[in-house]
Amino acid sequence: MTEFYRQYLAVAVFVLAAFGMVGAMLAVARILRPKVPQDEKYITYESGSDPLPLFGQMNVRYYVYALLFVIFDVEAVFIFPWAVNVEALSWFGLIEMGVFVGVLLLGLAYVWRKGLLKWA
Amino acid sequence: MIAIEVGWGTTLAIKTAVVLGIVPLTALILGYVFLLKMMSHMQSRLGPMDPGGFHGWYQLIGDGIKFLQKEDIMPGEADRRVFALAPAIVVLSTFLVFVVIPAGPRIRVASLDSVKMFDGVGVFYALAVSSLSVIGVLMAGWASSNKYALLGALRAAAQLIAYELPLVLAVVGVVIQAGTMSLQGIVHFQQTGSLFGWSGIGFPLILTQFVGFALFMVASQAELTQPPFDMPVAESELVAGYMVEYTGFRFLFFFIGEFGTAFAFAALAATLFLGGWSVPWVHCTAADFLGPAVLFAKVMFVAFLMFWARFTYPRFREDQLQAIAWKWLIPIALANILLTGVLKVAF
């Protein structure tokens, strides 16, 4: 295995280690903590009153933001390779990136103008 | 460091064990120094200053013992497997950030560099794994089958994705200047750089990327859901948001996740903008010994700024939060990127 892959193996080991730590700490706590089951304890908390059924529908106002996020996050993915090579790509790359960012900013301005960034 | 030949497997095992210890330790240090002591002084809170006599040193230990004795309660309506997995995902996200943060020329777990030195994906990776915690938060909120938890989780998701962008875009300026995404490469760039020919303190990137630094600090504050950006856990409206049904150690994992990530973000900010582990005039082996201490000092300084803001400002409204991210931070970040690009190409 080359050094390159070993580094990613370290990442994989860390995933296992994180789950291992969580598991181990819960296991230790399991030995020490009390367990006194009572029906009332397992009722969903709702400021003391009996819980009402969970909403059937709710207004999720965040979906416009989620769509915008996808657009700008993909943009960030494209910006990074350019950022590493700014010097090599010189003015050509810079103007290209200016156009790219400009188009996306136009999109943001359009959304803004349409009033979607307001909390409706 | 020491001239003992050890296999990479053993080294990896040691490093993993060390980081396993460091992550909860950082959470404890930040919790103790800032949350208990600094907040007590700034807000005249008497409780955390009392236990144990001297400055309330016993408070945190007492809290730990208390958490250990708490019964593990899972609401009957909960989606049990998702409920149990959620805190682990949050801790996992914190853990994975620590993989790439360098504490010395040779002290790091993995730099994620390619075969070429100082040419890798370090920052990119750190930002990617740090946003994994959104999934854990959404899982916790959804699986609790609690209205407060669900609302808190939705708020958290909207907030974390909105501030993900300024956070990522603020780093691009640094990447442009250093010409690499490798954290070791960025530290190397700052260490070997010079100010108008004077190489005394190297070239900390905060000198040119102060806009990026400010954006990074604001965005990381929001990513940590700390006041003034704590609407997802707003105790006066949502009780504790997505954590409301968690007890004992499962709750503690969210705490470790939050403060461990605060430390990781402070370490990232210190590495990207303040020169990381580098010390003027110290190189090679000596830097390996001094590096961790220097990095720790810088991290504590950055964390101080974070918690200072946390204890000083009142909470924003949800609509103000989104407006700040989309109408201010993102356009400023993009302008900063283009300006940095122009200056880099022109000079």
Interface residues (C-beta under 8 A of the other chain):
Chain A: E3 F4 R6 Q7 Y8 L9 A10 V11 V13 F14 V15 A17 A18 F19 M21 V22 M25 L26 V28 A29 R30 L32 R33 P34 K35 V36 K41 Y42 I43 T44 Y45 E46 S47 P51 L54 F55 V60 Y62 Y65 A66 L68 F69 F72 D73 A76 I79 F80 A83 V84 N85 V86 E87 S90 W91 L94 M97 G98 V101 L104 L105 L108 W112 L117 K118 W119
Chain B: W8 L12 K15 T16 V19 L20 F67 L68 Q69 K70 E71 D72 I73 M74 P75 G76 E77 P87 A88 V91 L92 F95 L96 F98 V99 V109 A110 S111 L112 D113 S114 V115 F124 S144 S145 N146 K147 Y148 L150 L154 A157 A158 I161 A162 E164 L165 V168 L169 V172 V175 I176 G179 T180 M181 V239 V244 E245 G248 F249 R250 L252 F253 E318 D319 Q322 A323 W326 K327 I330 P331 L334 I337 L338 G341 V342 K344 V345
